[in-house]
Amino acid sequence: MLKQKTIQVKVGNDLLIGDPSHIVIQTMCNTHTNDIDATLAQCRQLAASGAELIRITVPGMKDVPCIGEIHDTLRAEGIATPLVADIHFSSETAIAVASIVEKVRINPGNFHPDHEEAKARFAKLVSVCKAHGTAIRIGLNHGSLGKYITELYGNTPLAMAKAAMEWLALCDENDFHNVVVSLKSSNTVVMVEAYRILQKLMQEAGCVYPLHLGVTEAGNGDSGRIKSCVGISALLSQGIGNTIRVSLTEDPAAELPVAAFLADRYGGKSKSSLISCTTKDRVAYAEYSSPDRTTLMLDAACDFGRALLDREIDDVVFSGNYIADNGESVDIAESGFGSYLQDEILQAARRRFYKPEYIACPGCGRTMYNLQEAFETVKRRTSHLKGMVIAVMGCIVNGPGEMADADWGYVGEGNGKVSIYKKNVPILRHIPESEAVDRLLELIDAEVRQ
């Protein structure tokens, strides 16, 4: 399918987002920005691994000189990969950094509780970005919308799209079009619906901006990769989306091969290893001949994610083979991998839950504890809680808002302390990290016994 016509956004000297022939892949550092050496080392690694954009958190004004030094050092070394400053609440920080980096990611609704004041601050940022040729990503996440928009439309995909359109209208008023938009959610159904609504609204308005796609807080391992592919591929297969990030609670470099797989597949550079498929009684029977386990897993998520999300089918059964690391052919059905893949894809599409649903952010410079280790511990000790939604979040900035779907949340505070949330309400605060998983399990067990 041909991609929709979009405005092309220039980031830095050479990178275009919105080029119909190229899907841009990106990732984000998880180092502390004030640790300049560590952040530089990670940027070098990510650039060498194929990242076309690298995002770095800038929590406050004190971090602005740090990202400036990082930027200048990379350019002096001949590394031209554009940098994106990630801002959450401070319009002052966004304005200060806009002349330093190639792109700024903001959620304008978080600039101030008063909507008119938030608009005024966003307009000031737009004027600075326009003067310096800096691109903006308007990044709205499910659960992190401003009060103004949720009072009108609720915490819904429509609210996400409507909020984006309002900020885009302000950009248009200021004759600024170097803008990319994202509407992320950890819920693939919400994420796909929000982007589809936004695409339609932009088309109706006659001005279609590039879209940054991602399933936020997707988790890790097979589940995180499958969930990301289900959501992102559902949109790319319709020609929606121009740049992607696969958010995994792992080393940022691990995100890039999955993003590259998606970019190659929907950029016309690769094809699925699916060799046949028949459908009977709303069940798809798919046969594969795949070069390896990972390719099979990602192909299957892409091949059937959209159909499951859109309820065109209710189930999928896998057969065929893939080549193991030792060079031997593995029978997909006989090995049990087919049923495992079936369970994972159905869960990612939110059609059938066979285990808990985990929401886990990938971590960044705001994370003040060992997020990956904590997430693995929580997963291991809650694996029996089928259908429960549990979030493990790196910091208080992302935590309460972006785990909107979670039954329980484990959120880092910093200084070795954790808050425990039930839904989006804090139940326990300032719990030592060494005790936090036990306390979380105690609360869950007490509720289950009721």
Secondary structure, DSSP 8 states (H G I E B T S, - for coil): --------EEETTTEEES-TT--EEEEE--S-TT-HHHHHHHHHHHHHTT-SEEEEE--SGGGHHHHHHHHHHHHHTT----EEEE-SS-HHHHHHHTTTSSEEEE-GGGS-SSHHHHHHHHHHHHHHHHHHT-EEEEEEETT---HHHHHHH-SSHHHHHHHHHHHHHHHHHTT---EEEEEEBSSHHHHHHHHHHHHHHHHHHT----BEE-BTTB-SHHHHHHHHHHHHHHHHTTT--SEE----SS-GGGHHHHHHHHHHHHTTS----EEEEEEETTEEEEEEEESSHHHHHHHHHHHHHHHHHTTS-SEEEEEEEEE-TTS-EEETTTTSHHHHHHHHHHHHTTS--SS-EEEE----TT--S-HHHHHHHHHHHHTT-TT-EEEEES-TTTHHHHTTT-SEEEEEEETTEEEEEETTEEEEEEEEHHHHHHHHHHHHHHHHH-
